Amino acid sequence: MARFQLPLSGDVTQTINPWTWVFSPIGGNFSLFNINLDMGPSSNPEIEAEILRDVASYGKQIGRIEDAVAALIEIVGTDDLSLRQKKAFAAFHALMNDIENVKDRHKDG
């Protein structure tokens, strides 16, 4: 069975380029390759790049958001929610479980 994905719903990857660690001294711009990554539209690409470089990757940021949403779900509970809201929470929990399973597989490998 073919896997169907909506636009912008595919896997997220982040390239880590060790060449920049070796060939890009602090304050300089020496490198063998010059690759510009287009991270999509941003109101301030310099700030976004600094956040990714110095604070947290997209994966880390999304993980923190997942943790916060999971905590809110625990506080709110699901008893008084509509069917649509319960389905959204169930889908969120399924996503978190799938992510945790992938992380566990990579810990063992």
Contacts in CASP RR format, 6 or more apart in sequence:
PFRMAT RR
TARGET T0000
AUTHOR 0000-0000-0000
METHOD contacts of the structure
MODEL  1
MARFQLPLSGDVTQTINPWTWVFSPIGGNFSLFNINLDMGPSSNPEIEAE
ILRDVASYGKQIGRIEDAVAALIEIVGTDDLSLRQKKAFAAFHALMNDIE
NVKDRHKDG
12 58 0 8 1.000
12 59 0 8 1.000
14 57 0 8 1.000
14 58 0 8 1.000
14 59 0 8 1.000
15 37 0 8 1.000
17 35 0 8 1.000
19 31 0 8 1.000
19 32 0 8 1.000
19 33 0 8 1.000
20 31 0 8 1.000
23 30 0 8 1.000
23 31 0 8 1.000
23 32 0 8 1.000
24 30 0 8 1.000
24 31 0 8 1.000
39 45 0 8 1.000
39 48 0 8 1.000
39 49 0 8 1.000
39 52 0 8 1.000
42 48 0 8 1.000
52 58 0 8 1.000
56 64 0 8 1.000
66 92 0 8 1.000
66 96 0 8 1.000
66 99 0 8 1.000
69 92 0 8 1.000
70 92 0 8 1.000
70 96 0 8 1.000
73 89 0 8 1.000
73 92 0 8 1.000
73 93 0 8 1.000
78 85 0 8 1.000
78 86 0 8 1.000
78 89 0 8 1.000
81 89 0 8 1.000
END
